[in-house]
Amino acid sequence: MCCRHLLIGGEIKTMNNKTILAIFILLSFGIAQAAVPSVAERADALMSRQLKKKTHPGFSVLVSREGKVLFSKAYGMADVKGKKANAPDTTFRIGSITKQFTAAAILVLQERDKLSVQDSLAKYYPEWPNGKNITLHHLLTHTSGLYSYTSNPFFAIQVSKPANIVTLIPAIQKEKVNFAPGEKWQYCNS
């Protein structure tokens, strides 16, 4: 059979050049489309490489664009001892991940002239001990000298409960500072 003939439904059909060209274009387009991995396939491939064993602690991923979920999948274990796998709706303790978002929000507010990183803590908490000397910049860069509430011996017991800002702020305020603002760096969860 030469290239100008095609077997369709058991019959050999002769094709003209336009038909051959059209089939070639359609097949090429289909092959090209099939060769380009989707967002979900690319995300899954990337995330699968991050976890060496499915029995290790894992994570969940959600990729969205303009409010539409393009990809959502969980990897690894939520509870290794209990052999419970992660699911897309697994609740994670996020801990210090919030610091980067808080910092970004503060910088956006500064760009909009709503605040300045040079504002004192006293501007927002007038009663804060030494608050006039502590700036938002000090808080963002861990140079405030504030006592870190996670240093409290009872923190290990309290960590599994939601934080209560009504009691947490006064508890931090009553603690002695570790050093003068800007004097040095020390990681601080307060």
C-alpha positions in Angstrom: 0.0 0.0 0.0 1.5 3.3 -1.0 1.1 6.5 1.2 -1.8 7.7 -1.0 -4.1 4.9 0.1 -5.7 4.4 3.5 -7.4 1.3 5.0 -10.8 2.4 6.3 -13.4 -0.1 7.6 -11.7 -2.9 5.7 -11.7 -1.0 2.3 -8.7 0.6 0.7 -9.4 4.3 -0.2 -7.4 6.5 -2.5 -6.7 10.0 -1.1 -5.7 13.2 -2.8 -3.0 15.6 -1.6 -5.4 17.9 0.3 -6.8 14.9 2.2 -3.3 13.7 3.1 -2.4 17.2 4.3 -5.5 17.6 6.3 -5.0 14.2 8.0 -1.3 15.1 8.7 -2.3 18.4 10.3 -5.0 16.8 12.4 -2.7 14.0 13.6 0.1 16.4 14.3 -2.2 18.6 16.3 -3.5 15.6 18.3 0.0 14.3 18.9 1.2 17.8 20.0 -1.7 18.2 22.3 -1.1 14.7 23.8 2.6 15.5 24.3 2.0 18.7 26.3 1.4 17.6 29.9 -1.5 19.3 31.7 -1.1 21.4 34.8 -2.3 18.5 36.9 0.2 16.1 35.3 3.1 18.5 35.7 2.1 19.2 39.4 1.7 15.5 40.2 5.1 14.7 38.6 6.8 17.4 40.5 5.2 16.6 43.9 5.7 12.8 43.5 9.4 13.4 43.1 9.4 15.4 46.4 8.3 12.4 48.5 10.7 9.5 48.4 8.4 6.9 50.1 4.7 6.9 50.4 5.0 5.8 54.0 6.7 9.1 55.1 5.0 12.2 56.5 3.6 14.1 53.5 1.7 17.1 52.3 -1.3 18.2 50.3 -1.2 20.5 47.2 -3.9 22.6 45.6 -3.2 24.6 42.4 -5.9 27.1 41.3 -6.2 29.8 38.7 -8.9 32.5 38.9 -10.8 30.6 41.6 -10.9 27.4 39.6 -9.1 24.3 41.1 -6.8 22.9 38.5 -5.2 20.3 40.7 -5.7 18.9 44.2 -3.9 15.9 45.6 -2.4 14.6 48.8 0.9 12.7 49.2 2.4 10.6 52.0 1.1 10.0 55.5 -0.9 12.3 57.8 -0.2 9.9 60.7 2.8 7.5 60.1 2.2 5.5 63.3 -1.5 5.2 62.7 -0.9 4.5 59.0 -3.3 7.2 58.0 -2.7 8.6 54.5 -3.0 12.3 53.8 -6.1 13.5 51.9 -6.6 16.8 50.1 -8.7 18.0 53.1 -6.2 16.9 55.8 -5.8 19.6 58.4 -2.2 20.6 59.1 -0.7 22.6 61.9 0.8 25.5 60.0 3.0 27.0 62.7 5.5 29.5 61.4 4.4 29.4 57.8 2.1 32.3 58.7 5.1 34.6 59.3 5.9 35.1 55.6 2.3 35.9 54.8 2.1 38.4 57.7 5.3 40.0 56.5 4.0 40.2 52.9 0.7 41.7 54.1 2.5 44.3 56.2 4.6 45.3 53.2 1.5 45.6 51.0 -0.1 47.8 53.6 3.1 49.9 53.7 3.0 50.3 49.8 -0.6 51.5 50.2 0.5 54.0 52.9 -1.7 52.3 55.5 1.3 51.8 57.9 5.1 51.8 58.0 7.5 49.2 59.1 9.0 52.0 61.2 5.8 52.4 63.2 6.2 51.6 66.8 4.4 48.7 68.5 2.9 51.4 70.8 0.9 52.8 67.9 -1.1 49.6 67.8 -0.7 48.5 71.4 -0.3 51.7 73.5 0.0 49.9 76.8 2.8 47.6 75.6 5.8 47.8 77.8 8.7 49.5 75.9 6.3 49.5 72.9 7.5 53.0 71.8 11.0 51.5 71.1 9.9 48.4 69.3 9.1 48.8 65.6 7.2 46.6 63.2 10.6 46.2 61.5 12.0 44.8 64.8 9.0 42.3 65.0 9.5 41.2 61.3 13.2 40.7 61.6 13.2 39.0 65.1 15.2 41.8 66.6 12.4 43.1 69.0 13.8 41.4 72.1 10.4 40.2 73.1 10.0 37.1 75.1 8.9 34.2 72.8 5.8 32.6 74.2 6.9 29.2 72.8 9.7 29.3 75.4 7.2 28.9 78.1 7.5 25.4 79.7 3.7 25.0 79.4 3.7 25.6 75.7 4.1 21.9 74.9 0.8 21.3 76.7 -1.0 24.2 75.1 0.3 23.8 71.5 -2.5 21.3 70.6 -5.2 23.9 71.6 -6.2 27.0 69.5 -4.4 30.1 70.6 -6.6 32.7 72.4 -5.4 36.2 71.6 -7.3 37.6 74.6 -5.1 35.7 77.0 -2.0 35.3 74.8 -1.2 39.1 74.3 -1.3 39.9 78.1 0.8 36.8 78.8 3.5 38.0 76.4 3.3 41.6 77.7 4.0 40.6 81.3 7.2 38.7 80.4 10.6 40.4 80.8 12.2 41.3 77.4 15.3 39.3 76.4 17.3 42.3 75.1 16.8 45.9 73.9 15.1 46.3 70.5 17.6 46.1 67.6 20.5 44.9 69.9 20.6 41.4 68.4 18.6 38.7 66.6 16.7 36.0 68.3 13.9 33.9 66.7 10.6 35.0 68.4 7.1 33.5 67.9 5.5 36.2 70.0 
